[in-house]
Amino acid sequence: MNADPNCIFCKIVAGQIPSKKVHEDELVLAFHDIHPWAPVHVLVIPKQHIATLADVGPEHSALLGHMLGLAPRLMRELGVDNGFRTVINTGRDGGQEVYHLHMHVMGGPRPWARG
């Protein structure tokens, strides 16, 4: 699996940095965000290092579908039944802070602190 030794999310995938996991399979890891913007805020990341959504191609279609399809299941499992948001920040002007593709999945009672 492609990894970047300097990437914090690759280190989380490798188990070098702890996370509060909510799901893991052969393609992705999902864990609670350490700076949540909502009562329930998880990140879904591919285990493969892909820097941004702008770097994906047709070969990543199944991975992206898997990530998006996982969101409603995770929210149900975490007790969110009133709706949720999915956000993928892409690039500097898109607000991306960690350059490893990741999807924020946020839900729970509003108003949220941010977002």
N, C-alpha and C positions, 0 to 999 in steps of 0.2 A: 504494500500500500504506500502511495506517495505521501511523504511527510516533510515538513520543514522544521529542522532542529531548533530554530529560533522562534517558532510560532507557539504562543501560549495555548491555543486550542489543540494543536498537535501534541503538546505536552500533556494536556488533559486526557486526550484519547489514549496516550501511551501509559497513563496512570502515574506520571511523574508529578502532576499537580492534582490535588484532590478536588472533587466536585460532588455536588449532591445530585446524583443521577436519578432520572425518572424513567429512562428507557435506554437500552443498548441492543443493537443487533449487528449483523455483519456489515451494514452500510453506514449507520449513523449512531450518534450518541446524543441524548437529550438530557439536559441538566438545568437546575434552577439558576437563574441569573443572580450574580452576587450583588447587583445594584438594581433591584426590580423597580419597574415603572408602574406595576399593577399588582394587585393582591396575589395573582398567580402569574409568574413570568418565567418561562423556560426558553432555553436556546436549543435549537435542533441543528446539529452540525454534521457534515459528512466526515467520515473517518479519513477519507482521502483529502489531502490538502489541495484545495482550490481557492485561490486568493479572493476572487470576487465573482458575483453573478455574471459580470461581463466576460469572464473567462470560460464560461460553460459553452458546450457545443451540443450537437445532436446526440453524442455518445453519453451525455449526462441526463437525458430525458427521464430515464427510469429512476435515477437517483432523486431528481427534483420532484417527480411524482410521489415517490416514497416519502420524502420529507413533508410535502404538503398534505398527503393523505394521513400522516401520523398525527397532525395537529388536532383534529377533532377528537380522536381517541384519547390523546394525552389530556386534553381539557376535561373530557368526561371523567377520566380516572382521577383527576385532581379536584373534582367537585365543581367544575365550572359548567353551569347549565343555562347561563343568561347571555351567552355570546362571547366572542373573543376576537382579537386582532392578530393578523400575521404580518410581519414586516421584515423585509430584507433590504438593509441599507447597502448601497453599492458605490464604492469609490469615495474619494475625499468629499466631493460636493454632495454626495448622497448620504453623508453622515456616517460612513463606515469607520469604525475605530480599530477593530481587529481584522487584519487582512487574511481571514480564513472564512470562506462562505458560511454564513449562519443565518438562521431564521428565528426571529423573536416571535413567540406565541404568548399573548398576554390576555388575561381575562379576570373576571371577578367583578364585584360591585364597583360601580363608578360613583363619584369622580375619582379618577386616578391622579396620582401626584403629578405625572407628566404624560405626554404622548397624546 
